[in-house]
Amino acid sequence: VQLVESGGGLAQPGGSLRLSCAASGFSFSSYAMSWARQAPGKEREIVASIRFSFRGDIISYADSVKGRFTISRDSAKHTMYLQMSRLKPEDTAIYYCNVVVPGPVESIYWGQGTQVTVSA
């Protein structure tokens, strides 16, 4: 399993960024994936999740980003995205993607992270 994030950088308050998570080594569309972030001195928190359902992907967001961030994935490209809009300084953090691989022992894999800084 390999996850590689990209798209981070510097944005102004109110601006937008789109993060990408290129995935390989697992059945991309079948497993739950998430975006999480970790700000300096704070615990890592899940901000958006997506998981497979026969009726369509099930998506959830943390209250802090609801209405501003959108998670999506492209199965053909094996890539998950996080569209971030109306960014705030408190969104500054390292952003990580993860995948939960079920099995006899559930395994969670993480990417290396991409830095997002929101500042004027």
Backbone as CSV, one residue per row, in Angstrom:
resi,resn,N_x,N_y,N_z,CA_x,CA_y,CA_z,C_x,C_y,C_z
1,VAL,0.841,-1.189,0.000,0.000,0.000,0.000,0.886,1.253,0.000
2,GLN,0.568,2.154,-0.909,1.306,3.416,-0.955,0.317,4.555,-1.166
3,LEU,0.493,5.614,-0.381,-0.322,6.810,-0.483,0.615,8.001,-0.581
4,VAL,0.387,8.851,-1.572,1.258,10.008,-1.776,0.393,11.255,-1.915
5,GLU,0.511,12.157,-0.951,-0.247,13.403,-0.984,0.516,14.475,-1.758
6,SER,-0.240,15.391,-2.349,0.336,16.552,-3.017,-0.702,17.661,-3.037
7,GLY,-0.254,18.850,-3.411,-1.170,19.969,-3.562,-1.171,20.969,-2.428
8,GLY,-0.416,20.698,-1.382,-0.355,21.641,-0.284,0.415,22.894,-0.684
9,GLY,0.382,23.885,0.201,1.092,25.124,-0.059,0.554,26.243,0.790
10,LEU,0.821,27.451,0.337,0.396,28.649,1.048,-0.849,29.221,0.382
11,ALA,-1.846,29.529,1.173,-3.073,30.141,0.674,-3.461,31.289,1.589
12,GLN,-4.144,32.258,1.025,-4.633,33.371,1.828,-5.963,33.000,2.474
13,PRO,-6.294,33.615,3.588,-7.621,33.386,4.162,-8.709,33.670,3.130
14,GLY,-9.677,32.758,3.060,-10.726,32.867,2.053,-10.395,32.195,0.749
15,GLY,-9.155,31.753,0.596,-8.725,31.126,-0.636,-9.049,29.648,-0.702
16,SER,-8.516,28.998,-1.742,-8.801,27.585,-1.984,-7.527,26.819,-2.320
17,LEU,-7.554,25.546,-2.010,-6.507,24.606,-2.415,-7.166,23.264,-2.688
18,ARG,-6.556,22.468,-3.561,-7.031,21.108,-3.767,-5.884,20.145,-3.506
19,LEU,-6.093,19.260,-2.564,-5.125,18.229,-2.246,-5.447,16.961,-3.015
20,SER,-4.406,16.227,-3.380,-4.556,14.946,-4.053,-3.850,13.859,-3.252
21,CYS,-4.387,12.661,-3.330,-3.784,11.499,-2.685,-3.752,10.378,-3.715
22,ALA,-2.570,10.125,-4.271,-2.411,9.061,-5.250,-2.196,7.747,-4.521
23,ALA,-3.018,6.748,-4.851,-3.012,5.485,-4.111,-2.617,4.320,-5.001
24,SER,-1.970,3.326,-4.399,-1.627,2.107,-5.117,-1.477,0.974,-4.126
25,GLY,-1.588,-0.257,-4.635,-1.352,-1.429,-3.806,-2.565,-1.995,-3.100
26,PHE,-3.756,-1.478,-3.418,-4.960,-2.029,-2.806,-6.136,-1.747,-3.718
27,SER,-7.281,-2.393,-3.418,-8.488,-2.217,-4.210,-9.089,-0.861,-3.895
28,PHE,-8.767,0.125,-4.733,-8.987,1.529,-4.401,-10.423,1.851,-4.021
29,SER,-11.381,1.381,-4.789,-12.769,1.798,-4.582,-13.464,1.049,-3.459
30,SER,-12.827,0.022,-2.941,-13.524,-0.858,-1.999,-13.367,-0.460,-0.545
31,TYR,-12.320,0.300,-0.244,-11.999,0.547,1.158,-12.265,1.989,1.564
32,ALA,-12.506,2.167,2.848,-12.719,3.503,3.379,-11.414,4.294,3.375
33,MET,-11.519,5.537,2.955,-10.362,6.423,2.954,-10.743,7.730,3.630
34,SER,-9.745,8.425,4.149,-9.991,9.663,4.872,-8.873,10.665,4.639
35,TRP,-9.218,11.911,4.907,-8.233,12.982,5.050,-8.193,13.369,6.529
36,ALA,-7.000,13.537,7.039,-6.810,13.974,8.417,-5.795,15.115,8.421
37,ARG,-5.761,15.862,9.508,-4.782,16.936,9.618,-4.234,16.992,11.032
38,GLN,-3.034,17.530,11.135,-2.403,17.690,12.438,-1.714,19.036,12.476
39,ALA,-2.200,19.884,13.354,-1.595,21.197,13.552,-0.545,21.098,14.657
40,PRO,0.411,22.017,14.687,1.461,21.964,15.714,0.866,21.944,17.118
41,GLY,1.313,20.987,17.915,0.860,20.891,19.292,-0.512,20.296,19.479
42,LYS,-1.128,19.818,18.389,-2.467,19.253,18.479,-2.474,17.816,17.982
43,GLU,-3.505,17.087,18.375,-3.648,15.710,17.924,-4.153,15.684,16.475
44,ARG,-3.842,14.578,15.803,-4.331,14.407,14.450,-5.844,14.212,14.487
45,GLU,-6.554,14.874,13.583,-7.997,14.742,13.524,-8.439,14.417,12.107
46,ILE,-9.459,13.557,12.012,-10.060,13.235,10.720,-10.967,14.391,10.315
47,VAL,-10.795,14.897,9.097,-11.642,15.994,8.637,-12.666,15.550,7.593
48,ALA,-12.383,14.479,6.856,-13.323,14.013,5.832,-13.066,12.540,5.549
49,SER,-14.151,11.796,5.337,-14.040,10.366,5.067,-14.957,9.981,3.929
50,ILE,-14.568,8.947,3.209,-15.390,8.430,2.117,-15.284,6.915,2.128
51,ARG,-16.419,6.253,1.982,-16.383,4.798,1.945,-17.415,4.277,0.971
52,PHE,-17.125,3.080,0.473,-17.934,2.487,-0.585,-19.295,2.044,-0.064
53,SER,-20.313,2.257,-0.881,-21.639,1.705,-0.658,-22.232,1.401,-2.022
54,PHE,-23.006,0.324,-2.101,-23.632,-0.008,-3.377,-24.590,1.081,-3.840
55,ARG,-25.044,1.904,-2.914,-25.959,2.990,-3.278,-25.211,4.284,-3.532
56,GLY,-23.883,4.223,-3.531,-23.087,5.433,-3.727,-22.218,5.678,-2.515
57,ASP,-21.108,6.345,-2.721,-20.161,6.579,-1.636,-20.829,7.297,-0.460
58,ILE,-20.435,6.897,0.735,-20.898,7.540,1.962,-19.802,8.488,2.427
59,ILE,-20.166,9.734,2.628,-19.188,10.796,2.935,-19.566,11.454,4.254
60,SER,-18.532,11.783,5.021,-18.754,12.512,6.270,-17.646,13.541,6.458
61,TYR,-17.980,14.591,7.224,-17.045,15.696,7.471,-17.041,16.061,8.941
62,ALA,-15.902,16.543,9.392,-15.845,17.144,10.715,-16.605,18.468,10.687
63,ASP,-17.196,18.826,11.813,-17.968,20.067,11.865,-17.127,21.284,11.475
64,SER,-15.850,21.232,11.781,-14.975,22.383,11.537,-14.767,22.671,10.050
65,VAL,-15.044,21.689,9.187,-14.805,21.907,7.749,-16.072,21.742,6.923
66,LYS,-17.161,21.343,7.544,-18.405,21.085,6.821,-18.852,22.344,6.081
67,GLY,-19.189,22.163,4.815,-19.610,23.297,3.997,-18.465,24.019,3.303
68,ARG,-17.230,23.704,3.700,-16.065,24.358,3.078,-15.165,23.370,2.332
69,PHE,-15.102,22.143,2.819,-14.244,21.128,2.203,-15.116,20.079,1.514
70,THR,-14.585,19.529,0.415,-15.283,18.475,-0.313,-14.316,17.343,-0.620
71,ILE,-14.676,16.149,-0.192,-13.868,14.973,-0.472,-14.449,14.245,-1.681
72,SER,-13.572,13.699,-2.499,-14.028,12.938,-3.662,-12.925,11.976,-4.074
73,ARG,-13.254,11.047,-4.941,-12.216,10.164,-5.464,-12.528,9.763,-6.895
74,ASP,-11.470,9.533,-7.641,-11.536,9.125,-9.040,-10.957,7.719,-9.128
75,SER,-11.836,6.734,-9.309,-11.383,5.340,-9.323,-10.465,5.059,-10.501
76,ALA,-10.714,5.688,-11.640,-9.879,5.451,-12.820,-8.447,5.930,-12.594
77,LYS,-8.288,7.000,-11.822,-6.964,7.549,-11.553,-6.395,7.072,-10.217
78,HIS,-7.164,6.289,-9.475,-6.732,5.836,-8.146,-6.270,7.029,-7.300
79,THR,-7.063,8.055,-7.311,-6.699,9.284,-6.614,-7.896,9.809,-5.827
80,MET,-7.615,10.242,-4.610,-8.609,10.881,-3.766,-8.256,12.356,-3.661
81,TYR,-9.276,13.194,-3.531,-9.063,14.631,-3.498,-9.709,15.246,-2.258
82,LEU,-9.187,16.396,-1.897,-9.830,17.233,-0.885,-9.814,18.658,-1.425
83,GLN,-10.985,19.121,-1.839,-11.132,20.498,-2.291,-11.424,21.351,-1.065
84,MET,-10.546,22.298,-0.795,-10.678,23.149,0.384,-10.975,24.574,-0.070
85,SER,-12.074,25.118,0.403,-12.474,26.474,0.051,-12.693,27.286,1.317
86,ARG,-12.767,28.588,1.143,-12.963,29.503,2.275,-12.016,29.151,3.415
87,LEU,-10.767,29.031,3.081,-9.768,28.609,4.053,-9.603,29.639,5.164
88,LYS,-9.302,29.110,6.346,-9.097,29.932,7.536,-7.703,29.667,8.079
89,PRO,-7.136,30.616,8.821,-5.815,30.375,9.416,-5.788,29.101,10.271
90,GLU,-6.887,28.769,10.909,-6.922,27.567,11.747,-6.937,26.266,10.941
91,ASP,-7.018,26.369,9.604,-6.883,25.179,8.762,-5.421,24.823,8.533
92,THR,-4.513,25.669,8.982,-3.088,25.405,8.827,-2.711,24.123,9.561
93,ALA,-2.110,23.195,8.830,-1.762,21.892,9.396,-1.053,21.068,8.322
94,ILE,-0.526,19.941,8.744,-0.086,18.931,7.784,-1.293,18.041,7.510
95,TYR,-1.580,17.835,6.251,-2.741,17.031,5.852,-2.265,15.664,5.352
96,TYR,-2.928,14.637,5.849,-2.586,13.255,5.525,-3.808,12.541,4.941
97,CYS,-3.561,11.599,4.041,-4.635,10.700,3.645,-4.357,9.322,4.243
98,ASN,-5.431,8.565,4.449,-5.259,7.212,4.936,-6.258,6.273,4.284
99,VAL,-5.995,4.989,4.411,-6.906,3.946,3.939,-6.984,2.882,5.025
100,VAL,-8.173,2.360,5.233,-8.404,1.290,6.199,-8.574,-0.006,5.412
101,VAL,-7.655,-0.931,5.608,-7.693,-2.207,4.896,-8.171,-3.286,5.861
102,PRO,-9.356,-3.834,5.624,-9.880,-4.859,6.533,-9.144,-6.180,6.363
103,GLY,-9.268,-7.030,7.353,-8.640,-8.332,7.323,-8.714,-8.957,8.700
104,PRO,-7.998,-10.077,8.908,-7.958,-10.656,10.257,-7.556,-9.620,11.300
105,VAL,-6.653,-8.748,10.891,-6.297,-7.583,11.696,-6.436,-6.351,10.808
106,GLU,-7.295,-5.436,11.215,-7.493,-4.220,10.403,-6.207,-3.405,10.367
107,SER,-5.845,-2.918,9.189,-4.628,-2.130,9.041,-4.970,-0.746,8.511
108,ILE,-4.324,0.265,9.036,-4.497,1.640,8.573,-3.164,2.121,8.033
109,TYR,-3.199,2.590,6.800,-1.999,3.097,6.156,-2.121,4.613,5.969
110,TRP,-0.983,5.304,6.136,-0.942,6.764,6.026,0.065,7.194,4.965
111,GLY,-0.233,8.326,4.329,0.752,8.943,3.475,1.731,9.761,4.294
112,GLN,2.635,10.445,3.609,3.685,11.187,4.308,3.229,12.586,4.708
113,GLY,2.116,13.050,4.147,1.572,14.352,4.508,1.992,15.465,3.573
114,THR,1.163,16.516,3.533,1.480,17.712,2.760,1.085,18.926,3.595
115,GLN,1.957,19.919,3.634,1.746,21.082,4.481,0.791,22.066,3.829
116,VAL,-0.191,22.502,4.589,-1.099,23.572,4.178,-0.946,24.718,5.167
117,THR,-0.640,25.905,4.654,-0.501,27.091,5.484,-1.446,28.165,4.978
118,VAL,-2.290,28.652,5.869,-3.248,29.695,5.510,-2.841,30.964,6.257
119,SER,-2.394,31.948,5.503,-1.882,33.169,6.121,-1.953,34.314,5.127
120,ALA,-2.181,35.498,5.672,-2.181,36.692,4.818,-0.755,37.171,4.581
